Amino acid sequence: MAERLSLSSASMASLSGAASRLIPSATKARLSLSSPSHTLSLTSLSSSSSLKCLRSSPLLSHVFLRQSRSPVRATGESFSTVASPKGFASDPDQLKSAREDIKELLKTTFCHPILVRLGWHDAGTYNKDIEEWPQRGGANGSLRFEVELKHAANAGLLNALKLIQPIKDKYSGVTYADLFQLASATAIEEAGGPKIPMKYGRVDISGPQQCPEEGRLPDAGPPTPAAHLRDVFYRMGLNDKEIVALSGAHTLGRSRPERSGWGKPETKYTKDGPGAPGGQSWTAQWLKFDNSYFKDIKERRDEDLLVLPTDAAFFEDPSFKVYAEKYAEDHDAFFKDYAEAHAKLSNLRAKFDPPEGIPIDDGPAKGAPEKFVAAKYSSGKKELSETMKQKIRAEYEAIGGIPDKPLQSNYFLNIIIVIAVLAILTSLLGN
């Protein structure tokens, strides 16, 4: 190891003496004073004991400051360093811990839909015709900046960022780009969806000047919906099957007119939540990931379920219709194609460090994840009032019924027989 230090003339004599006492005679060392620069050169330290001795010296300890150090993890639940092991963009252990925190967030806030949207909109700016990063867009954490949050297509996503920011603060060794994609995939899985084959290590952009221009995300009501969807998703390098499969994620969530200009203020399915009430959902159970989106669009039996022009296009355009019909009938086929398309969207030419990405799952998923059950959906069914329930209970008890015990199976038959006999006797006596 060789280090060169510039020291003042007054320090040289004492340093030379100190070094001669610190370095054993068995160690090959050379101390030289060169004039006029007065530069101290230490070379060929071949003894490990000498190295330890030098490291402990107050005068020479700063020689070793340039040595790489592993990041230090603080005790408790927070982390003390931004750096990650081996210089990766994100720390694998912190990614795993962040995923557990996201699961807890989902259980308490029912924010599955908006976290899916957060990940999608950060990744969905990718343009395959642009080679340079970050100009080409994709999942790069740009959505954390105000200039991009103000894009019309991102209305309401500030709420998602506020939800996820405490987790980012806790796990500083995870990039925003990775956190957004981790949250999106975890939300799908926790809502009962398929396991997404994810990898991590995405690099963040450094400032708002690197955010993509507005207009790269799809619009809900373009003049030609099918053509518009192809323009947007073909630009990303996705095909018709992937467009339809990804759109199936609308089985989660609601559209709020105050944000997007689409949907009703509330419906029988959303007026009581879960979470903040209101908006119009695509499906009745809008926190459950399944193929209901395709079934409901195809049938259109309920005016309280949302169908946007871009949704309707899937059963109107001949190419899209092939996949929409398939997914409406085949739940497993939808899950398979969706998982592949979601992972592809999440990875689209993102900059990874290391280049091959970071897996955080040890192997194939063992069975389906535990399905999340929302607290209570609005069913749309009118509940009986307590007064009416008490009246029915009283009438039931008056004919011999017990609230906690059903009537005997032949009870009503006996009553009918008695009434019939009385009617016959009355008729005979009357004659």
ChimeraX attribute file (.defattr): number of C-alpha atoms within 10 A of each C-alpha:
attribute: neighborCount
match mode: 1-to-1
recipient: residues
	/A:1	8
	/A:2	9
	/A:3	10
	/A:4	11
	/A:5	13
	/A:6	11
	/A:7	13
	/A:8	11
	/A:9	14
	/A:10	8
	/A:11	11
	/A:12	17
	/A:13	12
	/A:14	12
	/A:15	16
	/A:16	15
	/A:17	10
	/A:18	15
	/A:19	19
	/A:20	14
	/A:21	10
	/A:22	16
	/A:23	18
	/A:24	14
	/A:25	10
	/A:26	9
	/A:27	14
	/A:28	14
	/A:29	18
	/A:30	13
	/A:31	14
	/A:32	13
	/A:33	15
	/A:34	10
	/A:35	8
	/A:36	7
	/A:37	11
	/A:38	16
	/A:39	18
	/A:40	19
	/A:41	16
	/A:42	18
	/A:43	14
	/A:44	11
	/A:45	17
	/A:46	13
	/A:47	14
	/A:48	10
	/A:49	13
	/A:50	19
	/A:51	15
	/A:52	12
	/A:53	16
	/A:54	21
	/A:55	16
	/A:56	13
	/A:57	13
	/A:58	8
	/A:59	14
	/A:60	16
	/A:61	13
	/A:62	13
	/A:63	15
	/A:64	12
	/A:65	10
	/A:66	7
	/A:67	6
	/A:68	7
	/A:69	8
	/A:70	11
	/A:71	16
	/A:72	13
	/A:73	11
	/A:74	10
	/A:75	8
	/A:76	6
	/A:77	9
	/A:78	14
	/A:79	17
	/A:80	14
	/A:81	14
	/A:82	15
	/A:83	17
	/A:84	19
	/A:85	15
	/A:86	11
	/A:87	12
	/A:88	21
	/A:89	26
	/A:90	31
	/A:91	23
	/A:92	20
	/A:93	14
	/A:94	19
	/A:95	23
	/A:96	14
	/A:97	14
	/A:98	21
	/A:99	19
	/A:100	13
	/A:101	16
	/A:102	24
	/A:103	17
	/A:104	12
	/A:105	18
	/A:106	22
	/A:107	15
	/A:108	11
	/A:109	13
	/A:110	23
	/A:111	21
	/A:112	29
	/A:113	23
	/A:114	23
	/A:115	28
	/A:116	24
	/A:117	22
	/A:118	24
	/A:119	26
	/A:120	22
	/A:121	25
	/A:122	27
	/A:123	28
	/A:124	23
	/A:125	28
	/A:126	29
	/A:127	21
	/A:128	17
	/A:129	10
	/A:130	12
	/A:131	11
	/A:132	10
	/A:133	14
	/A:134	22
	/A:135	16
	/A:136	19
	/A:137	30
	/A:138	28
	/A:139	31
	/A:140	30
	/A:141	25
	/A:142	28
	/A:143	28
	/A:144	22
	/A:145	16
	/A:146	12
	/A:147	15
	/A:148	18
	/A:149	18
	/A:150	15
	/A:151	15
	/A:152	14
	/A:153	19
	/A:154	19
	/A:155	13
	/A:156	17
	/A:157	20
	/A:158	18
	/A:159	13
	/A:160	19
	/A:161	20
	/A:162	11
	/A:163	18
	/A:164	20
	/A:165	14
	/A:166	11
	/A:167	19
	/A:168	17
	/A:169	12
	/A:170	17
	/A:171	24
	/A:172	19
	/A:173	24
	/A:174	29
	/A:175	23
	/A:176	26
	/A:177	29
	/A:178	25
	/A:179	25
	/A:180	29
	/A:181	32
	/A:182	24
	/A:183	25
	/A:184	24
	/A:185	27
	/A:186	22
	/A:187	28
	/A:188	25
	/A:189	22
	/A:190	24
	/A:191	24
	/A:192	18
	/A:193	24
	/A:194	24
	/A:195	23
	/A:196	22
	/A:197	15
	/A:198	20
	/A:199	19
	/A:200	30
	/A:201	25
	/A:202	30
	/A:203	23
	/A:204	20
	/A:205	22
	/A:206	12
	/A:207	11
	/A:208	14
	/A:209	11
	/A:210	15
	/A:211	23
	/A:212	21
	/A:213	13
	/A:214	14
	/A:215	12
	/A:216	20
	/A:217	20
	/A:218	19
	/A:219	17
	/A:220	17
	/A:221	14
	/A:222	13
	/A:223	11
	/A:224	11
	/A:225	21
	/A:226	20
	/A:227	13
	/A:228	17
	/A:229	21
	/A:230	17
	/A:231	13
	/A:232	21
	/A:233	22
	/A:234	15
	/A:235	18
	/A:236	23
	/A:237	16
	/A:238	17
	/A:239	13
	/A:240	19
	/A:241	17
	/A:242	22
	/A:243	20
	/A:244	26
	/A:245	25
	/A:246	19
	/A:247	16
	/A:248	23
	/A:249	23
	/A:250	24
	/A:251	23
	/A:252	25
	/A:253	26
	/A:254	25
	/A:255	21
	/A:256	18
	/A:257	15
	/A:258	13
	/A:259	15
	/A:260	15
	/A:261	11
	/A:262	18
	/A:263	23
	/A:264	19
	/A:265	15
	/A:266	20
	/A:267	22
	/A:268	19
	/A:269	26
	/A:270	27
	/A:271	18
	/A:272	17
	/A:273	18
	/A:274	19
	/A:275	15
	/A:276	12
	/A:277	15
	/A:278	22
	/A:279	23
	/A:280	27
	/A:281	28
	/A:282	26
	/A:283	28
	/A:284	25
	/A:285	21
	/A:286	25
	/A:287	26
	/A:288	24
	/A:289	28
	/A:290	26
	/A:291	25
	/A:292	24
	/A:293	27
	/A:294	29
	/A:295	15
	/A:296	19
	/A:297	23
	/A:298	18
	/A:299	8
	/A:300	13
	/A:301	9
	/A:302	11
	/A:303	8
	/A:304	20
	/A:305	22
	/A:306	24
	/A:307	21
	/A:308	16
	/A:309	16
	/A:310	22
	/A:311	23
	/A:312	17
	/A:313	21
	/A:314	25
	/A:315	18
	/A:316	13
	/A:317	14
	/A:318	11
	/A:319	14
	/A:320	19
	/A:321	19
	/A:322	15
	/A:323	22
	/A:324	29
	/A:325	15
	/A:326	13
	/A:327	25
	/A:328	20
	/A:329	15
	/A:330	12
	/A:331	13
	/A:332	13
	/A:333	15
	/A:334	23
	/A:335	21
	/A:336	14
	/A:337	17
	/A:338	26
	/A:339	22
	/A:340	18
	/A:341	21
	/A:342	23
	/A:343	17
	/A:344	18
	/A:345	25
	/A:346	28
	/A:347	21
	/A:348	21
	/A:349	23
	/A:350	24
	/A:351	23
	/A:352	21
	/A:353	16
	/A:354	16
	/A:355	12
	/A:356	11
	/A:357	18
	/A:358	20
	/A:359	14
	/A:360	16
	/A:361	12
	/A:362	6
	/A:363	7
	/A:364	8
	/A:365	12
	/A:366	7
	/A:367	7
	/A:368	12
	/A:369	14
	/A:370	11
	/A:371	13
	/A:372	19
	/A:373	15
	/A:374	19
	/A:375	11
	/A:376	11
	/A:377	19
	/A:378	16
	/A:379	15
	/A:380	14
	/A:381	8
	/A:382	7
	/A:383	8
	/A:384	8
	/A:385	8
	/A:386	9
	/A:387	9
	/A:388	10
	/A:389	11
	/A:390	11
	/A:391	11
	/A:392	12
	/A:393	14
	/A:394	14
	/A:395	11
	/A:396	14
	/A:397	13
	/A:398	10
	/A:399	12
	/A:400	12
	/A:401	16
	/A:402	13
	/A:403	11
	/A:404	6
	/A:405	7
	/A:406	9
	/A:407	15
	/A:408	10
	/A:409	8
	/A:410	8
	/A:411	12
	/A:412	12
	/A:413	11
	/A:414	11
	/A:415	12
	/A:416	11
	/A:417	11
	/A:418	12
	/A:419	12
	/A:420	12
	/A:421	12
	/A:422	12
	/A:423	11
	/A:424	12
	/A:425	12
	/A:426	11
	/A:427	10
	/A:428	9
	/A:429	7
	/A:430	7
	/A:431	6
